[in-house]
Amino acid sequence: MYEDIDFDNLDRPILLQFYANWCAPCKTLSKYINHIEEDIKAYVDFIKVDIDIDKVLKQEFFVRSVPTLILVNTKGDIYWRQTGVVSPQEIIKHVSQVER
């Protein structure tokens, strides 16, 4: 689905949220992100990745459990990675500091 993204040449950093519909912690994290989504989009592009559908990105980023957040800078480097539920404040802290 998103396999055509050139992660080595991004216009803006990207925050990837890896999730699954059957995952209860994923639903909690999604609620947090929905609450701050406009703030996040001021700094980065935001993509939700269903690991049961988009297996290419799951493999490319070695996602083994969900929820997982991966923040990629414009050079394609992983700036921040977090597995599990994380606070909205922590998410905003990292997206506001990533190299643009």
N, C-alpha and C positions, 0 to 999 in steps of 0.2 A: 504494500500500500504506500509506504513512504520510502521504498528502496531507491527511488530516483533522486533523493536529496544528496547533494554533494557536500558532505560534512567537512571537507577540506577547504571549502570556499563559500562560507556563509556571509550573507549580508548583515545578519544580526545573530546574536547568541540564541540558542534554542534550549528550552526546558522540556525534557521528555518525561512524561509520567507513564510508567509501565504499570498496567493494572490488569485485573481479570474480573469479569462480572460475578464470579462465584466467591470473590475474596472480600470478607467483611472489613478488614483494615483498609482495603482499597476504597471502600465506600466512605469510610471516615475521612481519609485523606482527600477524596474528591470533594466532600463537603467543605473542607477547609480551603481548598484551591478555588472552588466556585465562589467563595466569599471574597477572595483576594485576586481573582482572575484579572480584573481591569488594572490593578496595581502591577501585577506580573507583566502584562502585555506592554506596559510603558517601557520596560527594560529588555524584554526578550520575546521571541516567538514561542508559543506554547503548543505542544502536540501531545495528545493522549494516545498511547499505544496499547491496544488490547493484545496481550501476549498469546492468546489463543487464535488470533487472526493474523497478526503481523509477526510471523516467526523469524523473518529476516533480520529486523532490527533487534529482536530479542537475542538472537545469536551474535549479531555484530557487537552488541554492548555487553555480552556475557551476563544477561539478566537471569538469575537463578531463583529469585523469590520476588514476590510482590507484596506491597507496593514498593516500587523503586523509582526515585527521581534521579535524573542525570542532567546536569547543566553543562552544555557544550559551548565553548567560546567560538568566536568567528574563525579561528584557525582549525577548528575541529578537535581541539583538545578537551578532555573532560576536566572541567573546572571544579565540579562538586558532584558527589554521588552520595545518595542516602537511601538505605533500605529501611522500610518500616514507616510508621506514621511520624510525621515531624510537624512542629507548630507552624502556623502561618507566619509568625515573626521570623522564624529561622529561614523559611523559604524566601521571604522578601529580602532579608539580609544578604543572602547569597546572590540572588538575581540582580540586586542593585549594585553589587561589587564586581560582577563579572566584566572582563575586558570586552569592550564593544568594538 
